[in-house]
Amino acid sequence: MMTTQPRVIWGSDVWAETDGWASAHCADTATSEYIGPLDVWVSAGTGLPAGAYLDAPPAKEDGKAIVRTGEGWSLLADHRGETAYHKQTGAKTVIAEIGELPATVTLLAPQSQFDVWDEPTGEWVTDAAAEQQSLNAQATQQKTALLSEATAMIAPLQDAVDMGMATPEEETALLDWKFYRVMLTRVDVAAHPVTWPAHP
């Protein structure tokens, strides 16, 4: 701004005695976050416009936002843009507002779908029972699919043998598939990692 422009003269009552420009430290009128120093126009008999203050804010700090509060300028936690995780569900959310994190979220990421939040320790812990149950269900599903495949392969080979039409290769294949099916039935789906028999 040109130095020839008039500068406001403040009265003892903190109201402007003259029209003029004043150097102010300004905050966003919606969020109260500091936006920087600005020259603002002040009319005689009035004070600074909304969001403008004469006192300087504190120096910026990493992870903090400068905000105007009822007590003056304050440094508040600023996690905006960071990913947080809901303690109940582990679901992701992006922090969009200034301030301390809500008690319902944490910046620590769960390491698996079976992690549950442990408030006393302030960390995720794995629910071993839920993980085991899931692994058992997956192994049972795979075992069922492999048994179905083996049975489907055995049926036509068995027909060929029963009718005396099997070739030596088919007879060998039938024995291999029957052996495989027996070994499948003996697989322990609760022992992880599961050891599967060699596929014929």
C-alpha positions in Angstrom: 0.0 0.0 0.0 1.3 3.5 -0.8 2.6 5.4 2.2 0.6 8.5 1.1 -2.6 6.7 2.0 -4.1 7.9 5.3 -3.5 5.7 8.4 -6.1 5.5 11.1 -5.7 7.3 14.4 -7.0 5.4 17.3 -8.6 7.2 20.2 -8.2 6.2 23.9 -11.5 4.3 23.7 -10.0 2.0 21.0 -12.3 3.6 18.4 -11.0 5.3 15.3 -10.8 9.1 15.5 -10.1 9.4 11.8 -10.8 7.4 8.6 -7.8 5.4 7.5 -6.0 2.2 6.9 -4.8 0.0 9.8 -2.5 -2.9 9.9 -4.3 -5.9 11.3 -3.9 -9.6 11.8 -6.9 -11.3 10.2 -8.8 -14.5 10.8 -11.2 -16.3 8.5 -14.7 -15.2 9.7 -16.1 -18.7 9.3 -13.4 -20.9 10.8 -11.5 -18.3 12.9 -8.2 -19.6 11.4 -5.4 -17.0 11.0 -5.0 -16.0 7.4 -2.3 -13.4 7.7 -1.6 -9.7 8.1 -3.7 -7.2 6.1 -4.3 -3.5 5.8 -8.0 -2.9 6.5 -10.0 0.3 6.1 -11.5 1.7 9.3 -14.0 4.5 9.4 -14.0 7.2 12.1 -16.1 6.2 15.1 -15.7 2.5 14.4 -13.3 -0.3 15.3 -11.7 -3.0 13.3 -13.9 -5.0 11.0 -14.9 -8.6 11.8 -12.0 -11.0 11.8 -9.3 -8.3 12.2 -7.2 -7.8 15.3 -4.3 -5.6 16.4 -2.5 -8.2 18.5 -0.1 -10.5 16.7 -0.6 -14.3 16.7 2.0 -16.7 18.0 4.6 -18.3 15.7 3.4 -21.2 13.6 4.2 -24.7 14.9 4.1 -28.0 13.0 0.9 -29.8 13.5 -0.9 -26.8 14.9 -3.2 -24.2 13.4 -3.4 -20.6 14.6 -7.0 -19.8 15.6 -8.8 -16.9 17.2 -10.7 -17.9 20.2 -12.4 -16.1 23.0 -9.1 -15.9 24.9 -7.2 -14.5 21.9 -4.9 -16.3 19.5 -4.4 -20.0 20.2 -2.4 -22.8 18.7 -4.8 -25.8 18.2 -4.1 -29.3 17.0 -4.3 -29.5 13.2 -4.8 -33.0 11.8 -6.6 -31.9 8.6 -5.9 -34.2 5.6 -4.6 -37.0 7.9 -6.2 -40.4 7.8 -7.8 -41.6 11.0 -9.5 -44.9 11.8 -12.7 -45.5 13.7 -12.0 -47.5 16.8 -15.2 -49.5 16.6 -15.0 -50.5 12.9 -11.5 -49.7 11.7 -13.0 -47.7 8.8 -10.9 -44.9 7.3 -11.9 -41.3 7.6 -10.0 -38.1 6.6 -9.8 -35.4 9.2 -11.4 -32.2 7.9 -11.5 -29.9 10.9 -9.1 -28.2 13.2 -8.9 -29.5 16.8 -8.0 -32.5 18.8 -9.1 -35.9 17.3 -12.5 -37.1 18.4 -12.2 -39.8 21.0 -13.8 -42.3 18.6 -10.9 -42.3 16.1 -7.1 -42.9 16.1 -4.3 -42.1 13.7 -2.9 -45.7 14.2 -3.9 -48.0 11.4 -5.1 -51.5 12.1 -2.8 -54.2 10.7 -5.5 -56.7 9.8 -9.3 -57.1 9.4 -9.2 -58.9 12.7 -7.7 -56.1 14.8 -9.9 -54.5 17.5 -9.1 -51.4 19.4 -7.9 -51.8 23.0 -8.5 -48.5 24.8 -6.4 -49.2 27.9 -3.3 -49.9 25.9 -4.2 -47.4 23.1 -3.4 -49.8 20.3 -4.9 -52.3 18.0 -4.8 -56.0 19.0 -5.6 -59.0 16.9 -8.8 -60.9 17.8 -7.1 -64.4 17.5 -10.4 -66.2 17.8 -12.1 -64.3 15.0 -9.0 -64.7 12.8 -8.9 -68.5 13.4 -12.7 -68.8 12.7 -12.2 -67.0 9.4 -9.2 -69.1 8.4 -11.1 -72.2 9.3 -14.1 -71.1 7.1 -11.8 -70.4 4.2 -10.1 -73.7 4.5 -13.4 -75.6 4.8 -14.7 -73.9 1.6 -11.5 -74.8 -0.3 -11.6 -78.4 1.0 -15.3 -78.7 -0.2 -14.3 -77.3 -3.6 -11.4 -79.7 -4.0 -13.5 -82.7 -2.9 -16.1 -81.8 -5.5 -13.4 -81.6 -8.2 -12.0 -85.0 -7.2 -15.4 -86.6 -7.2 -16.2 -85.1 -10.6 -12.9 -86.6 -12.0 -13.4 -90.0 -10.3 -17.0 -90.6 -11.6 -16.2 -91.1 -15.4 -13.0 -93.0 -14.6 -14.9 -95.3 -12.3 -17.5 -95.8 -15.0 -14.9 -96.8 -17.5 -13.4 -99.3 -15.0 -16.8 -100.8 -14.1 -17.6 -101.4 -17.7 -14.2 -102.9 -18.6 -13.5 -100.0 -20.9 -10.7 -98.3 -19.0 -7.2 -97.9 -20.5 -4.2 -98.5 -18.3 -3.7 -94.7 -18.0 -7.3 -94.3 -16.9 -6.9 -97.0 -14.3 -3.9 -95.2 -12.9 -5.6 -91.9 -13.0 -8.6 -93.4 -11.0 -6.3 -94.7 -8.3 -4.5 -91.3 -8.1 -7.7 -89.3 -7.8 -9.2 -91.8 -5.2 -6.0 -91.5 -3.2 -6.1 -87.7 -3.5 -9.7 -87.7 -2.3 -9.0 -89.8 0.7 -6.1 -87.5 1.7 -8.4 -84.5 1.3 -10.8 -85.9 3.7 -8.0 -86.2 6.3 -7.0 -82.5 6.0 -7.3 -80.6 9.3 -8.8 -77.3 8.3 -8.1 -75.9 11.8 -4.3 -76.4 11.4 -2.9 -73.3 9.8 -1.2 -73.1 7.4 -3.2 -76.0 6.0 -1.2 -78.7 4.3 -3.0 -79.8 1.2 -2.2 -83.1 -0.6 -0.5 -82.9 -4.0 -2.9 -82.4 -6.9 -3.0 -85.4 -9.3 
